[in-house]
Amino acid sequence: MAVTDDAIASGRKKLEAKDLDMIVVNDATEPGAGFGVDTNRVTLLLRNGHDEQLPLMPKLEVADAILDRVETLIGGR
């Protein structure tokens, strides 16, 4: 989910409205993150209210971190 307004609040609202376990928020206005660059900084919002902001890192590492969290969520069911 790439947003340009209050990214966390918008993400939390969408997470609850769609009854999701997790949503990844990408603030497309942040320098070095978003589209057209090789790095990204995202925040993972979880159903339990936990937010985890990942540091600025290569997009492949962001993807690996997201998949690690999904694997944890699936394993916990």
N, C-alpha and C positions, 0 to 999 in steps of 0.2 A: 504494500500500500504506500504509494508515494503521494505526499501531501505538501501543501505550501502554506497552510495556516497553522493552527495549534495542533501539531502532529500527534502528540501524545493523547490529548483529549479526544481528537477525532478517532484515533485508533481504538481507544478504550470504548468509545460509543459504538463503533462498528463491531468490536469483539463481543460486546453484550447483545447488540441487536441481532447478530447472526448466530449467537450461541456457540461461539468458537472456543477451542481450547487455547489457541495462541494466534496472535497476529504479529506480523513484522512491520514496524513503522520505519519509513525512510523519509526523512525531511529533505526534500529535493532542493531546498534553498541553501543548505549548508555547504560551504566551500569544501571541495575534495570529495563530496558525496553526491550520489544521484546518477544522473545520466551524463555520458560523454567523458567520464573519467574511469580510471582503473581501480579506484578505491571507493569504499562506502562506509558509512557509520549508521547503524540501525539500532532500534530499540525493540526488544522482544517483550510483548505484553502477554501475560498469561492469565487464564481464567481465575486463578486464585488471588489475583491482585498483585502478583510479583512482576516488577519491571526490571529488565536487564538491558542496560545500554552497553553495546559492544563498542570497542574503540575503533578509530579509523583504521581500516586494514584493507588488503586486497580483496576484491569481490569473491574470489575463489575461497578465501578463508572465511568470509562472511557466510557463504553458502554452506561450508562445512560446519560452522557453528550452528546454523539454523537446523541442519539435518541432525546434528547431535542432540539438540533440544527436542526435536520431533521424535527421535528414537527413544529418548527418556520418557516423553509423554505416552508413547505407545506402549512401552514396557511397563508403565505404571498402571495400566488398565487392568 
